[in-house]
Amino acid sequence: MSDGILPLEAEIRRLIARAGPMPVSEYMSLCLADPRHGYYITHDPIGSAGDFTTAPEISQIFGELIGLWAAATWRQMGAPENVRLVELGPGRGTMMRDALRAAAVVPGFHNALVVHMVEISPALQARQRRTLDQAGVPMLWHSSFEEVPPGPLIVLANEFFDALPIHQAVKQDDGWHERMVDVDGVGNFAFTIGPDAIPLFDKAVPPALREALEGDIFEWRPDRPALELGRRIVREKGAALVIDYGHATSALGDTLQAVGAHSFADPLATPGMIDLTAHVDFEALAQAAESIGANAHGPLDQGEFLWRLGLEMRASSLKRHATQSQIYDIDAAVTRLTAGGRDGMGRLFKVLALGHPSLGELPGFET
Ligand code: SAH
């Protein structure tokens, strides 16, 4: 750092000086994943000392239920002798640890598994290796999903898609313009609007949103990760479970948010030092995977999904061997994972499953 300027801030200023305003997606991508200064490369963001907490860090029950879901899905696939259990963006490795421990009760499942962890951050990869050193199943690490070798697979992704960069477009009288980041008159980063309308963009906006008013914002992510997931599921047989915060049907609005030290912050203020995320558009994700032949199930609210998987029974059985203060903690965690409203994750977070068409209804999504 020099002159109090963050290294990534200096880099973004240089890029803007050279090439003009940059799309929000490029800004978000640099902030999160710049190979030297990106937030996920330089930080361990999770947990009480980090910037935010995630469901697997709130209670072991979360990962345990996801592990049982994976094992039930494996049986529905015909219990193949070899299956890749893939996790996208595994954070500290807590969910995988709890999932493997719980799923050990399902005969044959552990023996069929190779676990593939897809993690962009070297620091978090190291953390995951420590968390999982007693897991007792073969494990491999990759920095992208494309590196996972072909074969039947079950993919888990909790709070992964929200960290992938979004584009934003702003409705103007002559069409939709890309939202950009520029340097304003007093030298601060500020949002601006690209000079030209994006050609034919009206066709890319879902029909229900085409009546947008001037100033409305539409967000989208490149389809590639969802298409790749769908392609693998269809070609090699498998399923995926995507858990994230977002909306079940495509909607208008600016959802880009920055969170540092467990509170909201200005997304443009300290690039590379805080987490940037945006809502997941589950309708767009499901449509991309369905467009190449995968079946989409849900999305269900996280609370509903966890109840269906047996959250209540698991919590009661943990409480049977717990002290009074542990019982209090278990109840508080269950409430946090399932409640609606601002403080609960139960309604804001959604769960979408993707599956090979031959699998029919997947566990938890039975109608
Ligand atoms: N699933 C974890 C962590 C969520 S945070 C949990 O629930 O606790 C997002 C995770 O995705 C982090 O591990 C981050 O390093 C990883 N990540 C972000 N962008 C990524 C990318 N493009 N490829 C692979 N991993 C990525």
Boltz pocket constraint, residues with backbone or C-beta under 6 A from the ligand:
constraints:
  - pocket:
      binder: B
      contacts: [[A, 32], [A, 33], [A, 40], [A, 46], [A, 54], [A, 55], [A, 56], [A, 57], [A, 88], [A, 89], [A, 90], [A, 91], [A, 92], [A, 95], [A, 118], [A, 119], [A, 120], [A, 121], [A, 124], [A, 143], [A, 144], [A, 157], [A, 158], [A, 159], [A, 160], [A, 163], [A, 164]]
      max_distance: 6.0
